[in-house]
Amino acid sequence: MITSPHNEKLKLVQRLHERRGREREGLFVTEGEDLLEAGLASGAEPRLLLSAAGSGIGGLEVEPELLARFSTLGSGTRAIAAWEQRWEPIEGPVCVYLHGVGDPANVGAVVRSAHALVEGTVVLGPDCADPFSPKAVRASMGSVFGQPLARGTVDDTPTPRLALLAHGGGRLGELDPPLTICLGAEREGLPQEVVDACQNTATIALRDAGAESLNLAAAAAIVLQGISSRAPGGRPASTSEGERHG
């Protein structure tokens, strides 16, 4: 059982909390049993599994109070696992291109929506948050294990491309693959050079008396659901147990 905060495996976990450490090691961490189960269900194998002593989860046991010290969760955790990052080639039929999206929660939520609704790649462009950061991984609800991720620029993505704009875009009509959906940061939006690289633009219509804009992840989900609704098959959406109970 690990009892010292100077243990090398705990030091590795600490390094993986930072982007520089994740890029150097090629690994990322998950916290909690739900994400551990999601990783295992995807067929991935953790490179390291640490669990609270007496939990029966497996892996290397750690004193519970000590494990909690290396958790990014305010309530601590019973399981911390390290996994290999997986980057894939950019492929359709539906790509989601993110440019300058620095909020890891938005990145994770878009990964989750893409995994649920379309087949294709989420492409992380310049100045995007790391999809393997702890906050993005939690927001993905485990989809980080199943959704193909890639690094690239807008020019690397398949055409035709649709730029989603907060204002001034065309009508959001029926969308059929193959297609790349391009989204930018909530405040800045897409830079002009990315818009110029797209064949079409679109803006989601909002009611006059409502909010002025949508959250980036919500806007992405609306567009992706519109694509998904035109595809044959599919299954009803479900809500996770944690979300049902707030």
C-alpha positions in Angstrom: 0.0 0.0 0.0 1.2 3.5 -0.9 1.6 5.6 2.2 4.1 8.3 1.2 3.3 11.5 -0.8 6.8 11.1 -2.4 5.8 7.9 -4.2 6.7 8.1 -7.9 3.3 7.0 -9.0 1.6 9.8 -7.1 4.1 12.2 -8.5 3.2 11.0 -12.0 -0.5 11.7 -11.3 0.4 15.2 -10.1 2.4 15.9 -13.3 -0.6 14.7 -15.4 -2.8 17.4 -13.9 -0.8 19.9 -16.0 -0.9 20.1 -19.8 2.9 20.1 -20.0 3.1 16.9 -18.1 0.4 15.2 -20.2 2.1 16.2 -23.4 5.4 14.9 -22.2 4.1 11.6 -20.9 1.4 11.1 -23.6 -1.0 10.2 -20.8 -4.0 11.6 -19.0 -5.8 10.9 -15.8 -9.4 10.1 -14.8 -10.9 10.3 -11.3 -13.8 8.3 -10.0 -15.3 4.9 -10.7 -17.7 6.0 -13.5 -14.8 7.2 -15.7 -12.8 4.1 -14.9 -15.7 2.0 -16.0 -16.1 4.0 -19.2 -12.5 3.5 -20.1 -12.6 -0.2 -19.4 -15.8 -0.5 -21.4 -14.2 1.1 -24.4 -11.5 -1.5 -24.4 -8.8 0.7 -23.1 -6.4 -0.5 -20.3 -5.1 1.9 -17.7 -1.4 2.3 -17.6 -1.8 3.0 -13.8 -4.7 2.4 -11.4 -4.6 3.8 -7.9 -7.5 3.1 -5.5 -8.4 3.9 -1.9 -7.3 1.2 0.4 -10.2 -1.1 1.3 -12.4 0.0 -1.7 -12.0 -3.3 -3.5 -11.5 -1.4 -6.9 -8.2 -3.0 -7.6 -4.9 -1.7 -8.8 -2.4 -0.3 -6.3 -4.0 0.7 -3.0 -3.3 4.1 -1.5 -4.2 5.5 1.9 -7.6 7.2 1.3 -6.6 10.6 2.8 -3.4 10.5 0.7 -5.2 9.7 -2.5 -7.6 12.5 -1.9 -4.7 14.9 -1.7 -3.8 14.1 -5.3 -7.3 14.5 -6.6 -8.6 17.6 -8.4 -12.1 16.9 -7.1 -13.1 18.8 -4.0 -14.7 15.7 -2.4 -11.7 13.4 -3.2 -12.0 10.2 -5.1 -11.7 6.4 -4.6 -9.9 5.8 -7.9 -7.4 7.6 -10.1 -6.3 6.0 -13.4 -3.7 7.0 -16.0 -4.5 6.2 -19.7 -2.7 6.6 -23.0 -3.8 9.6 -25.1 -5.2 8.6 -28.5 -5.0 11.0 -31.5 -6.6 9.9 -34.7 -6.5 10.9 -38.4 -9.1 13.5 -39.5 -12.0 11.6 -41.0 -15.7 12.2 -41.7 -18.4 11.9 -42.5 -18.9 14.7 -40.0 -16.1 16.7 -38.5 -16.4 19.2 -35.8 -13.6 21.8 -35.9 -12.9 23.9 -32.8 -10.8 27.0 -33.1 -9.6 29.0 -30.1 -12.1 27.3 -27.7 -10.1 27.7 -24.5 -12.8 26.5 -22.0 -12.1 22.8 -21.2 -15.7 22.3 -20.1 -16.9 23.4 -23.5 -14.4 21.2 -25.3 -15.4 18.2 -23.2 -19.1 18.9 -23.8 -18.7 19.1 -27.5 -16.7 15.8 -27.5 -19.7 14.2 -25.7 -22.3 15.6 -28.1 -20.3 14.5 -31.2 -19.8 11.1 -29.7 -23.5 10.8 -29.1 -24.9 12.2 -32.3 -22.5 11.8 -35.3 -19.8 9.7 -36.8 -16.5 11.5 -37.4 -13.7 13.4 -35.8 -13.5 16.3 -33.4 -10.5 18.4 -34.5 -8.8 20.7 -32.1 -7.4 23.8 -33.8 -5.1 26.5 -32.5 -5.5 27.8 -28.9 -8.0 25.1 -27.9 -8.1 23.6 -24.4 -6.7 20.2 -24.0 -9.4 17.6 -24.4 -7.4 15.4 -22.0 -7.4 17.9 -19.1 -9.2 16.8 -16.0 -12.1 19.3 -16.5 -12.6 18.4 -20.2 -12.5 14.7 -19.4 -15.2 15.0 -16.7 -17.3 17.1 -19.1 -17.0 14.5 -21.8 -18.6 11.9 -19.4 -16.3 9.2 -20.7 -16.8 10.1 -24.4 -13.1 11.0 -24.5 -12.5 7.2 -24.8 -14.8 6.6 -27.8 -14.8 9.9 -29.8 -11.9 10.2 -32.3 -9.9 13.3 -31.6 -7.4 15.0 -33.9 -5.1 18.1 -34.0 -5.2 20.3 -37.0 -6.1 23.5 -38.8 -9.2 24.3 -40.7 -7.4 23.6 -43.9 -6.9 20.0 -42.7 -10.7 19.3 -42.5 -12.9 17.9 -45.2 -15.1 20.2 -47.3 -17.7 21.4 -47.5 -17.3 23.5 -44.3 -20.0 25.4 -42.4 -19.0 28.3 -40.1 -21.4 28.6 -37.2 -21.7 32.3 -36.3 -23.4 34.0 -33.4 -24.8 36.7 -35.8 -24.9 37.4 -39.5 -24.8 33.9 -40.8 -27.2 32.2 -43.2 -30.3 30.3 -42.2 -29.5 26.9 -40.5 -31.2 24.6 -42.9 -31.0 20.9 -43.5 -27.4 19.6 -43.2 -26.2 16.4 -44.8 -22.8 14.7 -44.5 -20.1 14.9 -45.6 -19.6 18.1 -43.7 -17.3 20.0 -41.3 -18.9 22.2 -38.7 -16.6 25.0 -37.5 -17.0 26.7 -34.2 -15.0 29.4 -32.3 -14.8 30.7 -28.8 -17.9 32.2 -27.3 -16.7 35.7 -27.0 -14.4 36.0 -30.0 -16.1 33.6 -32.4 -14.3 32.4 -35.5 -11.5 34.5 -37.0 -12.1 35.8 -40.5 -9.6 33.5 -42.0 -11.4 30.5 -40.8 -14.8 31.9 -42.0 -13.2 32.6 -45.4 -12.1 28.9 -45.5 -15.7 27.8 -45.2 -18.1 27.4 -48.1 -21.2 28.4 -46.0 -22.1 30.2 -42.8 -25.1 29.7 -40.5 -26.6 31.3 -37.4 -29.0 29.6 -35.0 -32.2 31.7 -34.8 -33.1 32.8 -31.3 -36.4 34.3 -30.1 -36.6 38.1 -29.8 -37.3 38.2 -26.1 -34.7 35.6 -25.1 -31.0 35.5 -24.4 -28.7 37.1 -26.9 -26.6 34.1 -27.5 -26.1 30.4 -26.8 -23.4 28.5 -24.9 -20.9 27.1 -27.4 -21.6 23.5 -26.4 -25.3 24.0 -26.6 -25.0 25.5 -30.1 -22.9 22.6 -31.2 -25.4 20.1 -29.8 -28.2 21.8 -31.7 -26.4 21.6 -35.0 -25.2 18.0 -34.5 -28.7 16.8 -33.5 -30.0 18.3 -36.7 -27.6 16.2 -38.6 -28.3 13.1 -36.5 -32.1 13.5 -36.9 -31.8 13.0 -40.7 -29.7 9.8 -40.3 -31.5 6.5 -40.3 -31.7 4.5 -37.1 -30.5 5.9 -33.8 -31.8 5.3 -30.2 -33.5 7.5 -27.7 -31.3 9.8 -25.5 -30.8 8.8 -21.9 -29.8 10.9 -18.9 -27.0 9.7 -16.6 -27.9 8.8 -13.0 -25.9 11.7 -11.6 -27.6 14.2 -13.9 -31.1 12.8 -13.0 -30.4 13.6 -9.4 -28.6 16.9 -10.0 
